[in-house]
Amino acid sequence: MPIVNRVAALSDEMAAWRHDFHENPELLYEVHRTAGIVAEKLREFGCDEVVTGIGRTGVVGVIRGRKSASGKTIGLRADMDALPIMETSGVPYASKVPGKMHACGHDGHTAMLLGAAKYLAETRNFDGTAIMIFQPAEEGGGGGKAMVEDGLMTRWNIQEVYGMHNMPGLPEGHFATTPGAMLASSDNIQITVHGKGGHAGAGPHKSVDSVLIGSQIVNALQSIVARNVDPLKSAVISITQFHSGTAFNIIPEVAELGGTVRTLDPEVRDLVERRIGEVAESVARAYGGSAETKYTRMYPVTMNHAREAGLAADVARDIVGTDRVNDKFIPMMGAEDFSFMLEARPGAMVLVGMGDGNECHHPAYVFNDNILGHGASFWARLVETRMPAG
């Protein structure tokens, strides 16, 4: 069962929607223009209900099938926000907003789900209810969590939920998923080192050097992954910020470090959080200073449910064939706040291949419009397969 013919006929329309979103990127929860267009399109398509303001600026479209005997309700999620990146792609529809860019393909995700919504609202060849979820603030704002906390799952009695993301490097039109951990948790760390300021040339022996302490902490933190985490499990600790000092001849009293932590296992996450605080404080004490650690949990592990991941893989096979679907995808250390939805309901995250090109979050990233039909067909067939009209 290849790409749905009616969906294929929408390819130019989906591309036009995407290009418009791409030219007008919006960040985090400030997706007012994008959300407004999405809501307008959903009403135009004839959705039975269109609700805005879920999770601040999220949009939900409700499409009821020709039958309702099954009592099933399935949620399909796309994200709408862009990134604070200056675009260098050179495409004719490049961002018109300096310093903002759709560098992760959320414009494509939104266009694909709109295409599926148009098809499903026209055909309604299913028994149950399909919920089109357009989410803000995936890029660090926790929009998925905000929508769940705003009653997304309970208000519409969603029983299963599915997300999809483009994947550069995966062959064009191929699909990938896996049961269990698909993407990593994402946490932030801030370490404040306290020493004793002094003259860097005349009296360094009278000071407690916060820069030296901070440097040693950066090195020591790497021992956590090397010597505390099971080698068969995964963790990343990256210090990406180091701020200290006001002059070349002053030993600063305070140094501030910041970074990110990624894990694929909740127990490893707990271990790493505990050890970061212990290591930072013990190193600081050894040099005569002190360290305070603030560990902020952002996104949990994107944990696919086995049954739903298998069902999603079967639908993908119907569209592109068995040899183009990887149902044992090796987890990645990227993170996704779709994880909050998977904590609330059974479901799965699926990747759709973009082919060769720049990675996501690159200023020259270009979404591949050729996959719009693959993504929209996947959404449409998922609804019709999970809730057959009989």
Secondary structure as UniProt FT lines:
FT   HELIX           5..9
FT   HELIX           11..23
FT   TURN            28..29
FT   HELIX           32..45
FT   STRAND          49..54
FT   TURN            55..57
FT   STRAND          58..64
FT   TURN            69..70
FT   STRAND          73..79
FT   STRAND          82..83
FT   TURN            92..93
FT   TURN            98..99
FT   HELIX           106..123
FT   STRAND          126..127
FT   STRAND          129..135
FT   HELIX           143..149
FT   TURN            150..151
FT   HELIX           152..155
FT   TURN            156..157
FT   STRAND          160..168
FT   TURN            172..173
FT   STRAND          175..176
FT   STRAND          180..183
FT   STRAND          185..194
FT   STRAND          198..199
FT   TURN            200..202
FT   HELIX           204..206
FT   HELIX           210..227
FT   TURN            231..232
FT   STRAND          235..244
FT   TURN            248..249
FT   STRAND          250..251
FT   STRAND          254..263
FT   HELIX           266..286
FT   TURN            287..288
FT   STRAND          290..299
FT   STRAND          302..304
FT   HELIX           306..320
FT   HELIX           322..324
FT   STRAND          325..326
FT   TURN            337..338
FT   HELIX           339..344
FT   STRAND          347..355
FT   TURN            360..361
FT   TURN            363..364
FT   HELIX           369..371
FT   HELIX           372..386
//
